[in-house]
Amino acid sequence: MPEVQIDIGGRSFDVACQEGEEHYLKSAAAMLNEEAQVLTSQIGRIPEQRMLLMAGLMLADKTAGVQDRLRELEDKMAEKEAELAQLRNAPQPEPERVEVPVVPADVTDALAEIAARAEALADTVDPRG
């Protein structure tokens, strides 16, 4: 079982861990050290046990906040997944029927005849053109 030396709050500790877990231990120790540094910068030198307790509680508080936010996001995601499943399983809407009016040919012819007569009449009224 490997032993890793970690520094927390300016103090060194030898800690044993499982083979291959050294990276995780160092990462956790760095987070705890960060909180301990905040404490010592605000309060000054404090007893080791108290420093470790307070730093641990500060990390636990952050973790609780992250867990709450994670639960909120998981709930929101579950809501969206249910909505998506409902939309995927919904029946396809009926196609909308669109009718395009068609002008009958005899009406088009009649309008063309009226237009021709109007132009001829305009030419007789004003021969300039």
trRosetta pair geometry for C-beta under 8 A, 3 or more apart (Angstrom, degrees):
i j d omega theta_ij theta_ji phi_ij phi_ji
1 16 4.9 43 134 -175 118 114
1 17 7.0 173 -178 72 92 26
1 18 6.8 -53 -133 -105 90 34
1 19 7.1 -112 -118 -44 46 76
2 16 7.0 155 90 -148 39 64
2 17 6.2 -26 73 60 87 78
2 19 6.2 108 -6 -99 104 58
2 22 5.9 -37 97 -71 143 114
3 14 5.3 10 176 -179 118 99
3 15 6.9 154 -157 77 68 30
3 16 5.1 -40 -97 -90 73 69
3 17 7.9 133 -110 14 29 70
4 14 7.5 158 78 -154 33 54
4 15 5.5 -28 64 67 83 84
4 16 7.7 142 15 -104 72 20
4 17 6.1 -3 5 10 118 117
4 22 5.3 150 -76 -138 135 90
4 25 5.4 130 52 103 153 139
4 26 6.5 -112 174 -63 146 86
4 29 8.0 -150 119 -18 123 151
5 12 5.8 -3 -175 -170 103 108
5 13 7.1 159 -154 79 56 39
5 14 5.5 -30 -96 -96 72 67
5 15 7.8 141 -103 18 23 73
6 12 7.3 155 82 -152 36 58
6 13 5.4 -21 63 62 85 92
6 15 5.8 -5 9 13 115 122
6 25 7.0 -121 -61 147 134 96
6 26 6.6 -168 -102 -113 104 57
6 29 3.7 -101 -157 -150 139 158
6 33 7.6 -140 167 -52 98 120
7 10 7.1 12 -179 -111 102 11
7 11 6.9 159 -153 77 65 33
7 12 5.4 -33 -96 -94 75 66
7 13 7.7 162 -92 17 27 75
7 29 7.4 98 49 157 42 120
7 33 6.1 55 103 -110 70 137
8 11 6.0 -29 70 62 67 85
8 13 6.5 -3 17 3 107 121
8 29 6.1 -110 -65 -165 101 85
8 32 5.3 -24 -125 114 124 107
8 33 4.7 -125 -118 -87 59 77
8 36 5.1 105 173 2 80 161
8 51 7.8 149 133 126 100 116
8 52 6.9 62 125 -97 141 87
8 55 7.1 172 -179 89 116 169
9 33 6.6 -148 -31 -135 51 64
9 36 3.3 -97 -64 160 96 132
9 37 6.7 -159 -102 -61 56 51
9 39 7.1 -27 -110 65 119 113
9 40 5.6 139 -149 -36 92 131
9 48 7.7 164 82 -126 137 64
9 51 4.9 70 -119 160 175 142
9 52 7.7 -117 6 -66 140 65
9 55 7.0 -129 -51 -47 120 149
10 36 7.9 -146 7 132 71 121
10 40 6.8 99 -1 -102 120 175
11 48 6.2 13 -13 -115 175 108
15 25 6.3 -171 101 -173 127 133
15 29 7.6 -175 26 -77 149 129
17 21 4.4 -128 154 89 118 113
17 22 6.1 155 72 -82 134 52
17 24 7.8 179 -173 69 149 93
17 25 4.6 -112 -62 -53 159 145
18 21 4.3 69 63 -1 84 132
21 24 5.1 -54 -168 42 72 114
21 25 5.8 76 134 -26 86 101
22 25 5.7 -58 -148 37 32 113
22 26 6.3 30 156 -18 68 106
23 26 5.9 -57 -149 37 29 109
23 27 6.3 29 153 -20 64 108
24 27 5.6 -54 -147 37 32 113
24 28 6.3 31 155 -17 66 106
25 28 5.9 -55 -147 38 29 109
25 29 6.2 30 154 -19 64 109
26 29 5.6 -54 -144 39 30 113
26 30 6.3 36 154 -25 64 103
27 30 5.7 -50 -150 29 30 113
27 31 6.9 29 151 -16 62 101
28 31 5.8 -53 -154 34 35 110
28 32 6.4 31 150 -15 67 107
29 32 5.6 -56 -146 41 34 111
29 33 6.0 39 152 -24 67 107
30 33 5.5 -51 -144 36 30 115
30 34 6.5 39 153 -26 62 101
31 34 5.7 -49 -153 28 32 115
31 35 6.9 26 152 -12 62 103
31 59 6.1 92 139 -117 111 126
32 35 5.9 -57 -155 38 35 108
32 36 6.2 35 148 -20 67 108
32 52 7.6 14 -179 -138 123 71
32 55 5.3 83 -167 140 74 126
32 56 6.9 4 -128 -78 106 64
32 59 6.3 -43 -95 -44 66 149
33 36 5.4 -55 -144 39 34 113
33 37 6.2 40 154 -25 67 102
33 55 7.9 28 -78 -164 14 149
34 37 5.8 -50 -150 30 29 113
34 38 6.9 33 149 -20 60 101
35 38 5.6 -49 -155 30 36 114
35 39 6.7 37 148 -18 65 103
35 54 7.8 -167 146 117 108 74
35 55 3.9 132 104 -150 112 83
35 56 7.8 159 95 -40 150 24
35 58 4.4 166 -154 81 129 131
35 59 5.5 -102 -34 -49 158 89
36 39 5.5 -52 -152 36 36 114
36 40 6.3 28 155 -14 69 106
36 51 5.5 57 -138 169 100 105
36 52 7.4 -5 -93 -87 119 46
36 55 4.3 -19 -66 -85 74 146
37 40 5.9 -55 -141 41 31 105
37 41 6.1 30 158 -19 65 108
38 41 6.0 -60 -148 37 26 108
38 42 6.4 14 157 -11 63 112
38 58 7.3 -173 69 174 134 170
39 42 6.0 -69 -149 42 27 102
39 43 5.6 -20 173 19 70 116
39 46 6.7 -69 148 24 115 136
39 51 5.9 160 101 -139 147 79
39 54 5.4 111 -108 106 146 130
39 55 6.0 -97 -10 -69 138 85
39 58 7.6 -149 -54 -19 107 148
40 43 6.6 -66 -117 57 25 83
40 44 6.6 2 -164 -179 60 9
40 45 6.7 28 -140 -87 98 39
40 46 7.0 -137 -96 13 71 92
40 51 7.0 20 -61 -129 94 124
43 46 5.5 15 112 -45 133 122
46 50 5.0 -97 152 89 114 120
46 51 5.0 146 83 -64 104 91
46 54 7.6 15 100 17 156 141
47 50 4.6 79 67 14 90 108
47 51 6.8 -162 90 -11 41 89
48 51 5.7 -58 -145 36 27 111
48 52 6.3 21 160 -14 65 108
49 52 6.0 -59 -148 40 28 107
49 53 6.1 28 155 -19 65 110
50 53 5.6 -54 -144 38 30 113
50 54 6.1 25 160 -15 66 109
51 54 6.1 -58 -144 40 25 105
51 55 6.1 22 159 -16 64 112
52 55 5.9 -55 -139 41 27 109
52 56 6.0 31 158 -21 63 110
53 56 5.8 -59 -149 37 25 112
53 57 6.3 24 155 -18 63 107
54 57 5.7 -53 -146 37 31 111
54 58 6.4 34 153 -21 64 103
55 58 5.7 -51 -149 34 32 113
55 59 6.5 31 152 -15 63 105
56 59 5.7 -56 -150 39 32 110
56 60 6.2 34 151 -22 66 107
57 60 5.4 -51 -143 36 33 115
57 61 6.3 39 154 -23 64 102
58 61 5.7 -50 -151 31 31 114
58 62 6.7 30 151 -15 62 103
59 62 5.7 -53 -150 37 35 111
59 63 6.1 36 151 -21 67 107
60 63 5.5 -54 -145 38 31 115
60 64 6.3 36 153 -23 65 103
61 64 5.7 -50 -148 32 30 112
61 65 6.7 31 152 -17 61 104
62 65 5.7 -56 -155 35 33 112
62 66 6.4 31 150 -17 67 106
63 66 5.6 -54 -147 38 33 111
63 67 6.2 34 153 -20 66 106
64 67 5.6 -53 -146 37 31 112
64 68 6.4 35 153 -21 64 103
65 68 5.7 -51 -149 33 31 112
65 69 6.4 28 154 -15 64 106
66 69 5.7 -55 -148 39 32 110
66 70 6.1 37 151 -24 65 107
67 70 5.4 -51 -144 35 32 115
67 71 6.4 36 154 -21 64 101
68 71 5.8 -53 -152 33 30 111
68 72 6.6 32 150 -19 63 104
69 72 5.6 -51 -151 34 34 114
69 73 6.3 30 153 -15 66 107
70 73 5.8 -58 -147 40 31 108
70 74 6.2 32 153 -21 66 106
71 74 5.6 -53 -144 37 30 111
71 75 6.3 33 155 -20 64 104
72 75 5.8 -56 -151 35 29 111
72 76 6.3 27 152 -17 64 108
73 76 5.5 -52 -144 38 33 112
73 77 6.1 36 154 -21 66 106
74 77 5.6 -53 -145 38 31 112
74 78 6.3 34 154 -21 64 104
75 78 5.7 -53 -148 35 30 111
75 79 6.4 35 151 -22 63 104
76 79 5.5 -52 -153 32 32 116
76 80 6.5 29 151 -16 65 105
77 80 5.7 -55 -147 39 34 109
77 81 6.2 35 153 -20 66 106
78 81 5.6 -52 -144 37 31 112
78 82 6.4 34 154 -20 64 104
79 82 5.9 -56 -152 35 28 110
79 83 6.4 27 151 -18 63 107
80 83 5.5 -52 -146 38 33 114
80 84 6.2 36 153 -21 65 105
81 84 5.6 -51 -145 37 32 113
81 85 6.3 34 153 -19 64 104
82 85 5.7 -52 -146 37 31 111
82 86 6.3 34 152 -21 63 105
83 86 5.6 -53 -149 35 30 114
83 87 6.5 29 152 -17 64 105
84 87 5.7 -55 -148 37 32 110
84 88 6.3 30 153 -18 66 106
85 88 5.7 -54 -145 38 31 111
85 89 6.1 16 160 -8 66 113
86 89 6.1 -65 -141 46 25 101
86 90 6.3 44 154 -46 63 100
87 90 5.6 -37 -146 7 31 119
103 107 5.4 -113 178 80 91 124
103 108 5.6 106 122 -57 116 95
104 107 4.8 92 65 5 84 103
104 108 7.2 -151 99 -5 44 87
105 108 5.5 -55 -149 37 37 113
105 109 6.2 39 153 -21 69 104
106 109 5.5 -49 -145 37 34 114
106 110 6.3 37 152 -22 64 104
107 110 5.6 -52 -146 36 32 112
107 111 6.4 32 153 -18 64 104
108 111 5.8 -55 -148 36 30 110
108 112 6.4 32 152 -19 64 106
109 112 5.7 -55 -150 36 32 112
109 113 6.4 34 151 -21 65 105
110 113 5.6 -52 -150 34 33 113
110 114 6.5 34 151 -19 65 104
111 114 5.6 -50 -146 36 34 112
111 115 6.3 36 153 -21 65 105
112 115 5.7 -53 -148 36 31 113
112 116 6.4 33 152 -20 64 104
113 116 5.7 -53 -149 35 31 111
113 117 6.4 30 153 -17 64 105
114 117 5.8 -55 -149 38 32 110
114 118 6.3 34 152 -22 65 106
115 118 5.7 -53 -147 35 31 112
115 119 6.5 31 154 -18 64 104
116 119 5.8 -54 -150 36 31 110
116 120 6.4 30 152 -18 65 106
117 120 5.6 -54 -147 37 33 111
117 121 6.2 34 154 -19 66 106
118 121 5.7 -54 -146 38 30 112
118 122 6.3 34 152 -22 64 105
119 122 5.5 -52 -147 35 32 113
119 123 6.5 35 152 -21 64 102
120 123 5.7 -52 -152 32 33 113
120 124 6.8 29 151 -17 64 102
121 124 5.9 -55 -152 34 34 108
121 125 6.5 29 152 -16 66 106
122 125 5.8 -57 -147 39 33 108
122 126 6.3 -27 171 37 69 97
123 126 7.1 -81 -132 68 22 61
123 127 6.4 54 175 -110 65 51
123 129 6.8 23 -122 -100 79 57
124 127 7.2 12 -136 -71 23 81
126 129 6.6 -122 121 -1 91 25
